[in-house]
Amino acid sequence: MKKTSTLRLVLAGLFTAMGVGLPIAFHALSLSGTIFLPMHIPVLLCGIVCGWKYGMITGIIVPIISSFLTGMPPLYPVGAAMALELAAYGTFIGILSRRMNIIAALLGAMLGGRVVLGISNVVLMGLAGKSYTFSAFISGAFVTAFPGIILQLVLIPSIYLILEKNKLLDKAV
C-alpha cells in the first residue's frame, strides 16, 4: 500500500468520525440535522480530499454507523436513503472537483445527491408502504435544508481554499 493510500484511508476514517460526531454536536446545541445537514460536510470534504471512492464509502457508512450508535437517523427507510444520498455526494464531488472549480463541483454534487435522495425515497418509502410526493421532496431537500445548503456553500469552498493554499491537498491526492 502506497503512502498516499494509507493517508487517504486515515483521512477517510477521520471524515467518517466527523460525520458521526458533527450531528451529535449539532443536536447538543439544539440545531436540527434536517436543517443544517451536518453529515454532508465531512462526506463532501472526504470526496474532495481523498477522492470519489473514499467519499462514496464514507457517505455509505456514516448514516449507518450513526444509526447504530445514536438511533439517528432511523435505519430504514431514512438511514438507507441517506446512505445512498451521501454516497452520491462523496462520489460526485470527488469526480467533479478534479474537472471543474470547487463551486461548480459542489453545486453539481449537491444537485446529484438530491436526485439520488428523491429516487431512493420513492423506492424505499414505496417498499415500506408509504408515499413520497414531489412536494415532500422539494420541501425536505431544498426548503427545510436551505440553511444547510448555504452552510455548505460557505464552508466547503472556504475549507478547500485553505487546504489548497497550504498545499495539503497535494499530499492526500
N, C-alpha and C positions, 0 to 999 in steps of 0.2 A: 504494500500500500504506500503510495506516494505521500509525501509530507502534506501536500495540498488536500489530498483526500482525507487524511486524518484531521486536518484543521477544519475542513468543511463538516465532517461528522461531529466534531466537538461543538462547532458553532450551531449546527442544526439542533443539537441537544440543548444548547443554551436558549435558542429561539423557542424550542418546544417548552422548556421550563417557563419562559416568559409568557408563552401563550396560555399556559395553565395558571400562572401566578397573577398576571395583569387583571383578569376578570375578578379574581378574589379580592385584589386591592380595590378595584372599582366598586365592587359590591360593599366592601367595608366602608367606603366613602359615600354609600347610598347612591351610586351612579349606576344606571341601568346598562347592562351589556347590550340589550337590543337597541339602545340609543347610541352608545359610544363605541361599540364594536371592538372591545379591547383584544379579542383573539386575532383579529385581522392583521393588526400592526406587526406582530412578530412573524407571522406567516409571510406577509408581503416582504418584510426585510430579509427573511431567510431565502426567499426566491431570488432576490436581488443579489445578496451577498454570496450565497452558496450555489446558486443555480436552480434550474427548474426541477430537477429530480429531488433534491433535498427539500425544496419548497413544497412540492407535491406531497411528499411523505410526511413532512411536518404538518401540513394542512390536514391530512387524513387523521393523524394520531392525536392532535391537540384536543379536539372536542371529545374524542373517545376517552382519553385519559381524564380530562376534566369531568366528564360524566361519571366515570367510576369513582373519582376522588371526592367530588363535591355534589354530585347529583344534578349538576347544571352543565350543559343543557340535558334535558331528559334524552336518553339514548335513542329512543325511537318515537316518533319519526324525526324530531328536531335535530338530535345529535347526528343521525345518519345523513340528513340533508346538509347540515353544516360541514360535515367531513368532506362531502363532495364539493361543496361551495369553496371551502378553504383550500382544498387540493387544487381546484381550478385557479384560485388566486395565486397560489405559490407557483403553479406551472406557468400561467400566462405572464406573470411579472418576470419570472426567470427567463423566459424566452424573449419577451418584448424589450426588456431593459438592455439586452445585448444588441438590439437592432434599431432602437429609437431613443429619443430623450426620455428622461425619467417621468416627466409629467404625462406624456402621451402613453408611455408604457403603463403607468399607474391607472390612467383612465381606461385603457383597454382591458387591463386585468380586472378592474372594478366592474366594468360592464359585463365582461365574460363570466366572471364569478357569479354575478347576479342572474344571468341567464341560466347557468347551471343550477343555481338555487331554485329558481322558478320551476324548471323542469323536474328537479328532484322532488320538490314539494308536491307537484301534481301527481307524480308516480307514487311516492311514499304515503302521502295522505290518502290517495285513492286506495292503496292496499290496506290502509287502516280503516277504510270505510268512511272517510271524511272527504269533504270537498275543499278545493283550494281555488279560489277565484282570482281573476286577473286583478281586481281591485284590492284583494288581500295581498297579492304580490307587490303591487305598486306601493301600497301603504307600508308594508313591512320593509321592503328592500330599498325604498327611496325616501318616503316621507318620515317615518319613525327614525330611520337610520341617518337622516340628514346631518345631525351634529357629528356622528361618527365619520361620515363621508368627508366633511370639512376637516375634521381632526386628521384623517389620513392624508388629505391633500396638502396639509401644512407640515405634518410630522415626517412623512416618508421622504419627500424631496429634501427637506432640511437635513435629516439624518444621512441621506445619500450624499449630499454635498459635503458634509463633514467627513464622512468616510473617504470620499474621493479626494478631497483636499489633503487629507493626511495619508494618502496612498495606502489605506487599509484594505480597499477592495482588491488591489493588485495581489495582496498576499493570500487572499482566500480563493480567488478565481484562477 
